[in-house]
Amino acid sequence: MFEDKKVAVVVPAHNEGTQIATVIETMPDTIDKIVIVDDCSTDNTVEVVKNLMSDHPRVHLILHEKNQGVGGAIVSGYEYARNEAYDIAVVMAGDAQMDPNDLPAIVGPVARDEVDYCKGNRLFTGEAFHKIPAIRYFGNAVLSLMTKVASGYWHVADSQTGYTAINLKMLRLIDWQLTYRRYGCPNDYLVRLNIYNARVRDVPIEPVYNVGERSGIRLHRVIPRMLVLLTRLFFTRMIQKYIIRDFHPLVLFYSAGFATLFAFIVFFVRMMAFYIPDFIHRPGVADIPDINALACGFLFISAVQFFLFAMFFDMESNKDLR
């Protein structure tokens, strides 16, 4: 137990035969249960886990009959922890990229009821830029910024880290069957936690790379899907939290922002439709319609102001969820 709280660690695993033993053997003694969720591995992951179970009675193995993605594996582990009434459920990857020495810092705030959800942040350390591959660092930074807008947790960064701890209250409150099952599930969880006004905290963790892990992430495929996901999650939160559960005027500012942005696009396209043919026939002396140009400038500035006011209200509304 950790500070008198029963803790289960959920370990999603897909083809982690070379790393899963390290995860199990380095798990701190304060952990009550190690829930390995094999997501249809095609290597020897299951065999390795079964061979270790006799020497590690804390290990519980869940086998998926169909590949569900990392989010699906986490959901299976969460539902097990919820059904067995563990006070805290922690997520640690099966590739040994999450340092067990950081576990007390992540579990502690939840165990002491300071927050409902605690997550690691690899970007706090000054060495993160040098340890994390550059393309992944950049992609993480962009997605973290977008997740702030979508989730309402403006104080949270490193949105893609899966090293997290959640309390039993939130395990029971959230319908995990509705959550996203693939890469991007941590972003989905943050949005759903915000809808229920869960307290969330970032804690510094050490980035761990080049320990034999294999990444299947392809940013050119992931980023477009994440843009669609975060857009959908943003509107889900606006509707669920600020319209259905309680009304907040920030939805009016966001609505006005989107309306003026759309009007700006219409006027800009119209202006270009006049300017481009004129430029082709009279290069260097082509004119832009004055009123159209003024309308574009006014609409663009108005849209920016509406969005900034909406974000400010959202930040103020969620400032206590730390």
C-alpha positions as CSV (number, residue, x, y, z in Angstrom):
1,M,0.0,0.0,0.0
2,F,1.0,3.6,-0.5
3,E,0.1,5.9,2.4
4,D,-2.7,3.5,3.4
5,K,-4.1,3.5,-0.2
6,K,-4.5,0.4,-2.3
7,V,-2.7,1.0,-5.6
8,A,-3.0,-0.9,-8.9
9,V,-0.6,-0.2,-11.8
10,V,-2.1,-0.7,-15.2
11,V,0.5,-1.7,-17.8
12,P,-0.8,-1.7,-21.4
13,A,1.4,-3.9,-23.5
14,H,1.6,-4.7,-27.2
15,N,4.7,-6.6,-28.4
16,E,6.8,-5.7,-25.4
17,G,8.5,-9.0,-24.9
18,T,11.9,-7.5,-24.6
19,Q,10.8,-4.8,-22.0
20,I,7.9,-6.2,-20.0
21,A,10.1,-8.1,-17.5
22,T,12.0,-5.0,-16.6
23,V,8.7,-3.2,-15.8
24,I,7.5,-6.0,-13.6
25,E,10.8,-6.6,-11.8
26,T,11.4,-2.9,-11.0
27,M,7.9,-2.2,-9.7
28,P,8.1,-0.7,-6.2
29,D,6.9,-2.8,-3.2
30,T,4.2,-0.1,-2.4
31,I,2.2,-1.3,-5.4
32,D,-0.5,-3.8,-4.5
33,K,-1.4,-5.1,-8.0
34,I,0.3,-5.0,-11.4
35,V,-2.3,-5.3,-14.1
36,I,-0.7,-6.3,-17.4
37,V,-3.1,-5.8,-20.3
38,D,-1.9,-7.6,-23.4
39,D,-3.4,-6.0,-26.5
40,C,-3.1,-9.0,-28.8
41,S,0.7,-9.1,-28.9
42,T,2.2,-11.2,-31.7
43,D,5.6,-11.7,-30.0
44,N,6.4,-13.5,-26.7
45,T,5.0,-10.9,-24.3
46,V,2.3,-13.2,-22.9
47,E,4.8,-16.0,-22.4
48,V,7.2,-13.7,-20.6
49,V,4.5,-12.5,-18.3
50,K,3.2,-15.9,-17.5
51,N,6.7,-17.2,-16.7
52,L,7.1,-14.3,-14.2
53,M,3.8,-14.7,-12.5
54,S,4.9,-17.5,-10.2
55,D,7.6,-15.3,-8.7
56,H,5.5,-12.1,-8.8
57,P,2.1,-12.9,-7.3
58,R,1.1,-9.2,-7.6
59,V,0.8,-9.7,-11.4
60,H,-2.7,-10.0,-12.9
61,L,-2.8,-10.7,-16.7
62,I,-5.7,-9.5,-18.9
63,L,-5.8,-10.8,-22.5
64,H,-7.5,-9.0,-25.3
65,E,-9.0,-11.1,-28.0
66,K,-8.9,-8.2,-30.4
67,N,-6.4,-5.3,-30.7
68,Q,-8.1,-2.2,-29.1
69,G,-5.2,0.2,-29.0
70,V,-3.4,1.6,-26.0
71,G,-6.6,3.4,-24.9
72,G,-8.5,0.1,-25.0
73,A,-5.8,-1.5,-22.9
74,I,-5.9,1.3,-20.3
75,V,-9.7,1.1,-20.1
76,S,-9.6,-2.7,-19.4
77,G,-7.1,-2.0,-16.6
78,Y,-9.1,0.9,-15.2
79,E,-12.3,-1.1,-15.2
80,Y,-10.5,-3.9,-13.3
81,A,-9.1,-1.4,-10.7
82,R,-12.6,0.1,-10.4
83,N,-14.3,-3.2,-9.9
84,E,-11.8,-4.4,-7.4
85,A,-12.1,-1.0,-5.6
86,Y,-8.5,0.0,-5.7
87,D,-8.1,3.5,-4.3
88,I,-5.7,4.6,-7.0
89,A,-4.9,3.4,-10.5
90,V,-1.6,4.2,-12.1
91,V,-0.7,3.8,-15.8
92,M,2.8,2.8,-16.7
93,A,3.8,1.8,-20.2
94,G,5.0,-1.7,-21.0
95,D,8.2,-0.5,-22.7
96,A,10.1,0.5,-19.5
97,Q,10.1,4.2,-20.6
98,M,8.5,5.3,-17.3
99,D,11.0,5.5,-14.4
100,P,9.5,3.7,-11.3
101,N,11.5,6.2,-9.1
102,D,9.0,8.9,-10.3
103,L,6.0,6.9,-9.1
104,P,5.8,8.3,-5.5
105,A,5.7,11.9,-6.9
106,I,2.7,10.9,-9.2
107,V,0.8,8.8,-6.7
108,G,1.4,11.0,-3.6
109,P,-0.9,14.0,-4.5
110,V,-3.7,11.6,-5.3
111,A,-3.2,9.5,-2.2
112,R,-3.3,12.7,0.0
113,D,-6.5,13.8,-1.8
114,E,-4.8,16.9,-3.1
115,V,-5.9,16.1,-6.6
116,D,-8.1,13.6,-8.5
117,Y,-5.7,13.0,-11.3
118,C,-1.9,13.5,-11.4
119,K,0.3,13.2,-14.5
120,G,3.9,13.3,-15.3
121,N,5.5,16.2,-17.3
122,R,8.7,15.4,-19.1
123,L,9.1,19.0,-20.3
124,F,9.8,20.4,-16.8
125,T,13.4,19.2,-16.8
126,G,15.9,21.3,-18.6
127,E,17.3,18.2,-20.2
128,A,14.0,17.2,-21.9
129,F,14.9,18.9,-25.2
130,H,18.1,17.0,-25.4
131,K,16.7,13.6,-24.3
132,I,13.4,13.6,-26.3
133,P,13.7,13.1,-30.1
134,A,13.4,16.6,-31.7
135,I,10.4,15.7,-33.9
136,R,8.5,14.2,-31.0
137,Y,9.4,17.1,-28.7
138,F,7.9,19.5,-31.3
139,G,4.8,17.4,-31.9
140,N,4.3,17.1,-28.2
141,A,4.6,20.9,-27.7
142,V,2.0,21.6,-30.4
143,L,-0.5,19.0,-29.1
144,S,0.0,20.2,-25.6
145,L,-1.0,23.8,-26.6
146,M,-4.1,22.5,-28.4
147,T,-5.0,20.3,-25.5
148,K,-5.0,23.3,-23.2
149,V,-7.7,24.9,-25.3
150,A,-9.6,21.6,-25.7
151,S,-9.5,20.5,-22.1
152,G,-9.6,23.7,-20.1
153,Y,-6.5,22.7,-18.1
154,W,-4.3,25.6,-19.0
155,H,-1.7,24.8,-16.4
156,V,-1.1,21.3,-17.8
157,A,1.6,20.5,-20.3
158,D,3.1,17.4,-21.9
159,S,-0.4,16.2,-22.7
160,Q,0.9,13.0,-24.4
161,T,2.5,11.4,-21.4
162,G,0.7,8.3,-20.2
163,Y,2.4,8.2,-16.8
164,T,-0.7,9.1,-14.6
165,A,-2.6,8.3,-11.4
166,I,-6.3,8.6,-10.9
167,N,-8.5,8.1,-7.8
168,L,-11.4,5.7,-7.4
169,K,-13.9,8.5,-7.4
170,M,-13.1,9.4,-11.0
171,L,-12.8,5.8,-12.0
172,R,-16.4,5.3,-11.0
173,L,-17.6,8.7,-12.4
174,I,-16.4,8.5,-15.9
175,D,-17.9,6.2,-18.5
176,W,-14.7,4.6,-19.8
177,Q,-16.5,2.8,-22.7
178,L,-17.0,6.2,-24.4
179,T,-13.3,7.2,-24.3
180,Y,-11.0,7.2,-27.3
181,R,-9.1,3.9,-27.7
182,R,-6.0,4.9,-29.7
183,Y,-3.1,7.3,-29.4
184,G,-4.7,10.5,-28.0
185,C,-6.5,8.8,-25.1
186,P,-4.7,11.0,-22.5
187,N,-6.1,14.1,-24.2
188,D,-9.6,12.5,-24.2
189,Y,-9.3,11.7,-20.4
190,L,-8.3,15.3,-19.6
191,V,-11.4,16.7,-21.4
192,R,-13.7,14.2,-19.6
193,L,-12.0,15.0,-16.2
194,N,-12.6,18.7,-16.8
195,I,-16.3,18.2,-17.5
196,Y,-16.5,16.7,-14.0
197,N,-14.3,19.5,-12.5
198,A,-11.6,17.0,-11.5
199,R,-8.5,18.5,-9.9
200,V,-5.4,17.8,-12.1
201,R,-1.7,18.4,-11.4
202,D,1.5,18.1,-13.4
203,V,4.6,16.7,-11.6
204,P,8.1,16.6,-13.1
205,I,9.3,13.2,-14.3
206,E,12.5,12.1,-16.0
207,P,12.3,11.5,-19.8
208,V,13.5,7.9,-20.5
209,Y,14.5,6.9,-24.0
210,N,16.8,4.5,-25.8
211,V,16.2,1.6,-23.3
212,G,15.3,-0.9,-26.1
213,E,11.8,0.5,-26.7
214,R,10.2,0.6,-30.2
215,S,7.9,3.4,-31.2
216,G,5.2,2.8,-33.7
217,I,4.1,6.5,-33.7
218,R,4.1,8.2,-37.1
219,L,3.6,11.9,-36.7
220,H,2.5,12.5,-40.2
221,R,-0.5,10.2,-39.5
222,V,-1.0,11.0,-35.9
223,I,-1.2,14.8,-36.1
224,P,-4.1,15.0,-38.5
225,R,-6.1,12.5,-36.5
226,M,-5.2,14.4,-33.3
227,L,-6.4,17.7,-34.8
228,V,-9.8,16.1,-35.6
229,L,-10.0,14.5,-32.1
230,L,-9.1,17.6,-30.2
231,T,-11.6,19.7,-32.2
232,R,-14.4,17.2,-31.4
233,L,-13.3,17.1,-27.7
234,F,-13.4,20.9,-27.5
235,F,-17.0,21.1,-28.7
236,T,-17.9,18.2,-26.5
237,R,-16.6,20.0,-23.4
238,M,-18.3,23.3,-24.4
239,I,-21.6,21.6,-24.7
240,Q,-21.4,19.3,-21.7
241,K,-19.8,21.7,-19.3
242,Y,-20.9,25.2,-20.2
243,I,-24.4,24.6,-21.8
244,I,-25.9,21.3,-20.4
245,R,-24.5,21.2,-16.9
246,D,-24.2,24.9,-16.3
247,F,-24.3,28.0,-18.5
248,H,-21.2,30.2,-18.9
249,P,-21.1,33.3,-21.2
250,L,-17.7,32.1,-22.6
251,V,-19.7,30.0,-25.1
252,L,-21.1,33.2,-26.5
253,F,-17.6,34.6,-27.0
254,Y,-16.5,31.4,-28.7
255,S,-19.6,31.4,-30.9
256,A,-19.0,35.0,-31.9
257,G,-15.4,34.2,-32.6
258,F,-16.3,31.3,-34.9
259,A,-19.0,33.4,-36.6
260,T,-16.7,36.4,-37.3
261,L,-13.9,34.0,-38.4
262,F,-16.2,32.4,-40.9
263,A,-17.3,35.9,-42.2
264,F,-13.6,36.9,-42.5
265,I,-12.9,33.8,-44.7
266,V,-15.9,34.7,-46.9
267,F,-14.8,38.3,-47.4
268,F,-11.2,37.3,-47.9
269,V,-12.1,34.8,-50.6
270,R,-14.3,37.5,-52.2
271,M,-11.5,40.0,-52.1
272,M,-9.0,37.5,-53.7
273,A,-11.6,36.7,-56.4
274,F,-11.5,40.4,-57.4
275,Y,-7.8,40.9,-56.9
276,I,-6.2,37.8,-58.6
277,P,-7.9,38.3,-62.1
278,D,-7.0,42.0,-61.9
279,F,-3.4,41.2,-61.0
280,I,-3.1,38.8,-63.9
281,H,-4.3,41.4,-66.4
282,R,-2.6,44.4,-64.7
283,P,0.4,43.2,-62.6
284,G,1.8,45.9,-60.4
285,V,-1.3,48.2,-60.5
286,A,-4.1,45.8,-59.5
287,D,-6.4,47.2,-56.9
288,I,-7.9,45.6,-53.8
289,P,-11.5,46.7,-53.0
290,D,-11.2,49.2,-50.1
291,I,-14.4,48.3,-48.3
292,N,-13.7,44.6,-48.7
293,A,-10.2,45.0,-47.3
294,L,-11.5,47.0,-44.3
295,A,-14.1,44.4,-43.6
296,C,-11.5,41.7,-43.6
297,G,-9.3,43.6,-41.2
298,F,-12.2,44.3,-38.9
299,L,-13.5,40.8,-38.9
300,F,-10.1,39.2,-38.3
301,I,-9.3,41.5,-35.4
302,S,-12.8,40.9,-33.9
303,A,-12.4,37.1,-34.2
304,V,-9.1,37.2,-32.4
305,Q,-10.5,39.4,-29.6
306,F,-13.5,37.1,-29.2
307,F,-11.3,34.0,-28.9
308,L,-8.9,35.7,-26.5
309,F,-11.8,36.7,-24.2
310,A,-13.3,33.2,-24.4
311,M,-10.0,31.6,-23.5
312,F,-9.5,34.1,-20.6
313,F,-12.9,33.2,-19.2
314,D,-12.2,29.5,-19.6
315,M,-8.9,29.9,-17.8
316,E,-10.6,31.8,-14.9
317,S,-13.3,29.2,-14.7
318,N,-10.8,26.4,-14.3
319,K,-8.1,28.1,-12.2
320,D,-9.1,26.2,-9.1
321,L,-8.8,22.7,-10.6
322,R,-5.1,22.4,-9.7
